[in-house]
Amino acid sequence: MTQPDRVRILRDDNTCPELPIVERGGTARAVVWPGVGARLRSIHRITLGPGGRTVELRHPMEAVYYVMRGEATAVDPNDASRQLLTSGSMAHIEPATRYVFEAGPEGADIIGGPCPADPAMYTHLKG
């Protein structure tokens, strides 16, 4: 039996499975997730055009996101509070917290996800 590679280089491209977490104006792809062997981490690329928005998200574990480009607002659906995330910002989402990302007028590229991976995000990819 051969040993699996200890280091894998993963590309963020159209071969990554799409995640149905964008409500309008963009796409989301799983780059690091259980389907590539990751057990303890997920990294998703969320690309939102101007005014783009994710669906409401919630995970039993924490999540962390980094805004690579543009601006986005993190919205808490519980009380409609809003926090601006500028390019270079990171957001930490506590377990079981509901949240939505809304892109600003220039759109936003966001990378991150729940840690460990949330299996519910990949149920559409099974079978």
C-alpha positions in Angstrom: 0.0 0.0 0.0 1.4 3.4 -0.9 1.4 6.4 1.4 -0.9 9.3 0.5 0.8 12.6 -0.4 1.5 14.7 2.7 1.2 17.9 0.8 -1.4 18.5 -2.0 -1.6 21.6 -4.2 -5.3 22.4 -4.8 -6.4 24.9 -7.5 -9.3 27.3 -7.1 -10.9 26.7 -10.5 -14.0 25.3 -12.3 -13.0 21.7 -11.2 -14.0 22.6 -7.6 -17.6 21.7 -6.9 -20.1 24.5 -6.7 -21.9 25.1 -3.4 -25.5 26.3 -3.5 -24.9 29.1 -1.0 -25.2 32.1 -3.2 -28.7 33.6 -3.4 -27.9 36.1 -6.1 -25.0 37.5 -8.1 -22.1 35.1 -7.7 -20.7 31.6 -7.1 -19.2 29.6 -4.4 -16.9 26.7 -4.7 -15.4 24.2 -2.3 -11.6 24.2 -2.6 -10.7 22.4 0.6 -13.4 20.0 1.9 -13.8 16.4 2.8 -14.1 15.4 -0.9 -10.3 16.2 -1.3 -9.4 14.4 2.0 -9.6 17.3 4.4 -11.0 16.2 7.7 -10.5 19.2 10.0 -10.8 22.3 7.7 -12.8 23.7 4.8 -12.0 26.6 2.6 -14.6 27.9 0.1 -14.2 30.6 -2.5 -17.2 32.9 -2.6 -17.2 35.4 -5.5 -20.0 37.9 -5.3 -20.7 40.5 -7.9 -21.9 44.0 -7.0 -24.9 43.6 -4.7 -24.4 39.8 -4.6 -25.6 37.9 -1.6 -25.2 34.5 0.1 -28.1 32.5 1.5 -28.5 32.5 5.2 -25.7 30.3 6.6 -25.4 28.6 10.0 -23.1 25.8 11.2 -22.7 23.9 14.5 -19.0 24.8 14.4 -17.2 28.1 14.1 -16.3 29.6 10.7 -13.6 32.1 9.5 -13.6 34.2 6.4 -11.1 36.5 4.7 -12.1 39.2 2.3 -9.5 39.1 -0.5 -11.0 41.8 -2.7 -13.8 44.4 -2.5 -16.1 45.0 0.4 -18.8 42.9 2.0 -21.2 43.3 4.9 -21.8 40.5 7.4 -25.5 40.6 8.3 -26.9 38.9 11.4 -30.5 37.9 10.5 -31.4 37.7 14.2 -31.3 41.4 14.7 -30.4 42.8 11.3 -27.1 44.1 12.6 -24.5 44.7 9.9 -20.7 44.8 10.0 -18.6 46.1 7.1 -15.7 43.9 6.0 -13.2 45.7 3.8 -10.5 44.0 1.7 -8.0 42.4 4.1 -10.6 41.9 6.9 -11.3 38.6 8.6 -14.6 37.6 10.1 -15.0 35.0 12.9 -18.4 33.4 13.2 -19.3 31.7 16.4 -20.9 28.2 16.4 -24.7 28.2 15.6 -24.7 31.8 14.5 -26.8 32.7 11.5 -25.1 35.0 9.0 -25.3 36.4 5.4 -22.7 38.1 3.3 -23.7 40.9 1.0 -21.2 42.4 -1.5 -20.7 46.1 -1.9 -20.9 48.0 -5.1 -17.6 46.6 -6.5 -18.4 43.0 -5.5 -16.2 40.8 -3.2 -14.0 37.8 -3.2 -14.2 35.9 0.1 -12.4 32.8 1.2 -12.9 30.6 4.2 -15.5 28.4 5.8 -16.5 26.3 8.8 -13.9 24.5 10.8 -14.1 21.6 10.9 -16.0 21.2 7.7 -19.8 21.2 7.9 -21.1 18.0 6.2 -24.4 19.7 5.5 -22.8 21.9 2.9 -21.9 19.0 0.7 -25.0 16.8 0.8 -25.9 17.9 -2.8 -22.7 16.3 -4.0 -23.4 12.8 -2.7 -24.5 10.0 -4.9 
